[in-house]
């Protein structure tokens, strides 16, 4: 899971931590975490304290990608809220120090779970974990951005339109070959954007393995990976989270094709109803545009995967398994087009 870091100047980093965060005794230790596909991430040991450092990749990157400054800002803003986030310590936008911009936050002890079926748990335990996932996302979507200094964290309204345009640009910038399903999907989405009913802070990548769980309780102690967060449509954000009921991703065990009742995991309609209750919405209103929300998120995921694939070809991927992602771009695009075809049928 971890490899020794060889690309950070530990002397300069240790001096910065001692000066800007808190003094420490002994040597600085750094381990790079293999797992994140986007921003290189490291566990930093400084005396008896542990931190996590996230930075932009070295070398050329796509415009507006790897926005670690936004990650830092939103976690700093949400620190006093009831959405659990790590405590951020410093942001360094000067690439001269470590080769690229980075930020430092406290390491949060707990469990990272990446198998959506939650093996080894009782049905009640699984049900409680999914209820907590639902509750925390609902709490994020209930926050008033202005009250937390995030009123200008993104534009209000037309979120789906702007996201579609953004990810089409990102996809074109990293395209390595024509994918017919992706072309069809982009055209279909552009013609069917629903009216946005509300604007909230959205996480953009909320899923089981992007949160830290309490060591023994079904309780989230930190939500991670805020790179894609902005102001947007909470229903699109929630639908992204629900893709686990639809997609098989290869590296992570999802809920697609799994018999859920014996496991105690809610079926998708029940999970949507839970979110509706947690947010005071009507489930039928959420589901009215569900095929669009789901197809859109599959398109966006395919665009993200294509970016990872392109970085792998360019030798600039944050994960040694990044090349495997290229094979999944086609599958994700096909799944999104299949959602659209159900509406067209």
Protein Blocks (a to p, Z undefined) as FASTA:
>chain_A
ZZcdfkbcfklmmmmmmmmmogcedjddddddehiakbgcddddehjbccddddddehjd
dehiailklmmmmmmmmmmmmbdcdddfbdcfbfklnopacddddddeddddfbfnlghi
afklmmmmmmmmmmmmmmmmmpcfklnopmmnpceejklmmmmmmmmmmmmmmogbdcfk
lmmmmmmmmmmcccdfbdcddehlacfklcccdfkbccdfbdehjllgccddfklmmmmm
mmmmmpcghjaccfehpafklnopacfklmmmmmmmmnopafklmmmmmmmmmmmmmmmm
mmmmmmmmmmmmnopafbfklmmmmmmmmmmmmmmmmmmmmmmZZ
